[in-house]
Amino acid sequence: MDKKQVSFRIEPATVKKMKFLAVEQDRSLTDLFLEAINDILKKYDKSKTKQ
């Protein structure tokens, strides 16, 4: 799968927490950020019909 590199700025304290979480979960920062992005895309998915 082709991937596109993106960059953004976040608070240093958030980066530190994410790094600790990555170590605790034995995952990469990229994996954690991709999970978060996918979760928010699901949350705001307008194609889902609400009942």
Distance bins in CASP14 RR format, pairs under 12 A and 6 or more apart:
PFRMAT RR
TARGET T0000
AUTHOR 0000-0000-0000
RMODE 2
METHOD distances of the structure
MODEL  1
1 34 0 0 0 0 0 1 0 0 0 0 0
3 30 0 0 0 0 1 0 0 0 0 0 0
3 34 0 0 0 0 1 0 0 0 0 0 0
5 30 0 0 0 0 0 1 0 0 0 0 0
6 30 0 0 0 0 0 1 0 0 0 0 0
6 33 0 0 0 0 1 0 0 0 0 0 0
6 34 0 0 0 0 0 1 0 0 0 0 0
6 37 0 0 0 0 1 0 0 0 0 0 0
7 33 0 0 0 0 0 1 0 0 0 0 0
8 14 0 0 0 0 0 1 0 0 0 0 0
8 15 0 0 0 0 0 1 0 0 0 0 0
8 33 0 0 0 0 1 0 0 0 0 0 0
8 37 0 0 0 0 0 1 0 0 0 0 0
9 15 0 0 0 0 1 0 0 0 0 0 0
10 16 0 0 0 0 0 1 0 0 0 0 0
10 17 0 0 0 0 0 1 0 0 0 0 0
10 18 0 0 0 0 1 0 0 0 0 0 0
10 19 0 0 0 0 0 1 0 0 0 0 0
10 29 0 0 0 0 0 1 0 0 0 0 0
10 33 0 0 0 0 1 0 0 0 0 0 0
10 36 0 0 0 0 0 1 0 0 0 0 0
11 17 0 0 0 0 1 0 0 0 0 0 0
11 18 0 0 0 0 0 1 0 0 0 0 0
12 18 0 0 0 0 0 1 0 0 0 0 0
12 19 0 0 0 0 0 1 0 0 0 0 0
13 19 0 0 0 0 0 1 0 0 0 0 0
13 20 0 0 0 0 0 1 0 0 0 0 0
14 20 0 0 0 0 0 1 0 0 0 0 0
14 21 0 0 0 0 0 1 0 0 0 0 0
14 29 0 0 0 0 0 1 0 0 0 0 0
14 32 0 0 0 0 0 1 0 0 0 0 0
14 33 0 0 0 0 0 1 0 0 0 0 0
14 36 0 0 0 0 0 1 0 0 0 0 0
15 21 0 0 0 0 0 1 0 0 0 0 0
15 22 0 0 0 0 0 1 0 0 0 0 0
15 29 0 0 0 0 1 0 0 0 0 0 0
15 32 0 0 0 0 0 1 0 0 0 0 0
15 33 0 0 0 0 0 1 0 0 0 0 0
16 22 0 0 0 0 0 1 0 0 0 0 0
16 23 0 0 0 0 0 1 0 0 0 0 0
16 29 0 0 0 0 0 1 0 0 0 0 0
17 23 0 0 0 0 0 1 0 0 0 0 0
17 24 0 0 0 0 0 1 0 0 0 0 0
17 29 0 0 0 0 0 1 0 0 0 0 0
17 32 0 0 0 0 0 1 0 0 0 0 0
18 24 0 0 0 0 0 1 0 0 0 0 0
18 25 0 0 0 0 0 1 0 0 0 0 0
18 27 0 0 0 0 0 1 0 0 0 0 0
18 28 0 0 0 0 0 1 0 0 0 0 0
18 29 1 0 1 0 0 0 0 0 0 0 0
18 30 0 0 0 0 0 1 0 0 0 0 0
18 31 0 0 0 0 0 1 0 0 0 0 0
18 32 1 0 0 1 0 0 0 0 0 0 0
18 33 1 0 0 1 0 0 0 0 0 0 0
18 35 0 0 0 0 0 1 0 0 0 0 0
18 36 0 0 0 0 1 0 0 0 0 0 0
19 25 0 0 0 0 0 1 0 0 0 0 0
19 27 0 0 0 0 0 1 0 0 0 0 0
19 28 0 0 0 0 0 1 0 0 0 0 0
19 29 1 0 0 1 0 0 0 0 0 0 0
19 32 0 0 0 0 1 0 0 0 0 0 0
19 33 0 0 0 0 0 1 0 0 0 0 0
20 27 0 0 0 0 0 1 0 0 0 0 0
20 29 0 0 0 0 0 1 0 0 0 0 0
20 32 0 0 0 0 0 1 0 0 0 0 0
21 27 0 0 0 0 1 0 0 0 0 0 0
21 28 0 0 0 0 0 1 0 0 0 0 0
21 29 0 0 0 0 1 0 0 0 0 0 0
21 31 0 0 0 0 0 1 0 0 0 0 0
21 32 1 0 0 1 0 0 0 0 0 0 0
21 33 0 0 0 0 0 1 0 0 0 0 0
21 35 0 0 0 0 0 1 0 0 0 0 0
21 36 0 0 0 0 0 1 0 0 0 0 0
22 28 1 0 0 1 0 0 0 0 0 0 0
22 29 1 0 1 0 0 0 0 0 0 0 0
22 30 0 0 0 0 1 0 0 0 0 0 0
22 31 1 0 0 1 0 0 0 0 0 0 0
22 32 1 0 1 0 0 0 0 0 0 0 0
22 33 0 0 0 0 1 0 0 0 0 0 0
22 34 0 0 0 0 0 1 0 0 0 0 0
22 35 0 0 0 0 0 1 0 0 0 0 0
22 36 0 0 0 0 0 1 0 0 0 0 0
23 29 0 0 0 0 1 0 0 0 0 0 0
23 32 0 0 0 0 0 1 0 0 0 0 0
24 32 0 0 0 0 0 1 0 0 0 0 0
25 31 0 0 0 0 1 0 0 0 0 0 0
25 32 1 0 0 1 0 0 0 0 0 0 0
25 35 0 0 0 0 1 0 0 0 0 0 0
26 32 0 0 0 0 0 1 0 0 0 0 0
27 33 0 0 0 0 0 1 0 0 0 0 0
27 34 0 0 0 0 1 0 0 0 0 0 0
27 35 0 0 0 0 1 0 0 0 0 0 0
27 36 0 0 0 0 0 1 0 0 0 0 0
28 34 0 0 0 0 1 0 0 0 0 0 0
28 35 0 0 0 0 0 1 0 0 0 0 0
29 35 0 0 0 0 0 1 0 0 0 0 0
29 36 0 0 0 0 0 1 0 0 0 0 0
30 36 0 0 0 0 0 1 0 0 0 0 0
30 37 0 0 0 0 0 1 0 0 0 0 0
31 37 0 0 0 0 0 1 0 0 0 0 0
31 38 0 0 0 0 0 1 0 0 0 0 0
32 38 0 0 0 0 0 1 0 0 0 0 0
32 39 0 0 0 0 0 1 0 0 0 0 0
33 39 0 0 0 0 0 1 0 0 0 0 0
33 40 0 0 0 0 0 1 0 0 0 0 0
34 40 0 0 0 0 0 1 0 0 0 0 0
34 41 0 0 0 0 0 1 0 0 0 0 0
35 41 0 0 0 0 0 1 0 0 0 0 0
35 42 0 0 0 0 0 1 0 0 0 0 0
36 42 0 0 0 0 0 1 0 0 0 0 0
36 43 0 0 0 0 0 1 0 0 0 0 0
37 43 0 0 0 0 0 1 0 0 0 0 0
37 44 0 0 0 0 0 1 0 0 0 0 0
38 44 0 0 0 0 0 1 0 0 0 0 0
38 45 0 0 0 0 0 1 0 0 0 0 0
39 45 0 0 0 0 0 1 0 0 0 0 0
41 47 0 0 0 0 0 1 0 0 0 0 0
41 48 0 0 0 0 0 1 0 0 0 0 0
42 48 0 0 0 0 1 0 0 0 0 0 0
END
